[in-house]
Every structure is written in C-alpha cells, then in structure tokens.
Amino acid sequence: MKVVFRTFADFREVIGAREQELSLPEGETVGGLLKGLRKGHPRPQEKPFDASGDVKTSIIILKNGRNIEFRQHPDTIIATDDAISVFPPVAGG
C-alpha cells in the first residue's frame, strides 16, 4: 500500500526529504514504520530515536492530520493513502 510520510524541522535531516511516498505492507503500524526507518539511519541514537534505537516517546506523530499520541498508540494501523507526519517536540511559549 502507498502512504505519504512527512517530516518537519530537524527530522528532515534524518529522512533526507520533507515528504516521501512509501510502499508498506498491509496492516503496518505507525510504530513499525518508524522503527523500520531506523535501519536506513546511520546513527539511530540521534533525532527521533533514543540511544537504544527506539522511537522517542516525546515526538509528535499525526495520522491524516490528527495526533495519535504516540506514547499510547504506536500500534495505530496505517491504511492506503494515509499521511503520517512526524514533528520534533515543541517547546517555548
């Protein structure tokens, strides 16, 4: 299935693009997608990944524009034509 994967701010450096169309297996989860990105990243301890290579729980992930609250929902299933967007943590005021 085809999905759109978007990255913002510092995460663009990790992926190498603002937006990519990805081909994923049916039933893929958001957590599985992000962990799969770790394989192509030369230094998984940086940016969206922690020192063990897992996705940081502080990142903001949207599925079709809606926050999936990654801490509670890494098993959110991705469907054909979904758009997954990843943002770094936001701070300031």
N, C-alpha and C positions, 0 to 999 in steps of 0.2 A: 504494500500500500504506500501511497505517496503522502508525505506530510511536509509542512513548511516549518523550518526551525530557525528562530531569530535570536540573535544575541545583541546585547547593548553594553555600552561603556567598556570597561576593562575586558569583558568576556569576548569581545570581538577578536582580541588578540589570540585567545585560546583557539577559537574556531577558524579564524582566518577570513571571516566574512561576516557581514551583517545578517545575511539571510541565505539559507541553503534549502534546497528541496532534497529530502531524504527518502529513501525507499526502505521501509521497515516491514518486518513480518507482521501478519495479522495478530492482534492480541498483545502487541508490545505495550509496555507500561512507560510512564514518564521516568520512573527510576531506572528502568532498564535502558532507555535511550541515553540518559545522562551517564550511566556507568559505562555504556558502550563507547562514549566519546573519550573516555579515559584512555582507551587503547591507542588512539591516534595522537594523544598529547604527550610530548616528550618529557614533561616534568609534571606529573599528576598532583604534586603537592601544592601547586600554585592555582590561583584564581578560584574556580568553582569547586575544587577538590581539596580535601584535607590531607594531612600527612600520610594517612593510610590509603589514600586514593579514592575514598568515598566522597560522594557529593556533600558539600557543606549544607547543613540544615538552615543556614541563615539566608540563602539565596531566595529570590522571588521568582516563582515559575507561574506563568499564565498558560492556560489551555483555552484557545479561542477567546482571549481577552479577559478571562476570569481566573483569579488567583486560586490555585489548587492547594495552598498552604502545605507545601512540600513535606513538612515535618509529619503531618498526619496522613498524607495521601500520595506517597511515592508509587503506590500500586494503581494509580489512575490510568485507565486504559486509553490508549490513543486510537482514534479512528481515522479512516481515509479522509484526506483533505483538512485535518485538524492543523492548527497553527500553534506551535509550542514556542513561547518566548521566555528567555532567561535574563534576569536582571541581577546585578550585584546588590548587596544590602544597601539600603538607603539610610543616610544619617543626616543630621543637621536640622535646621529649623528656620 
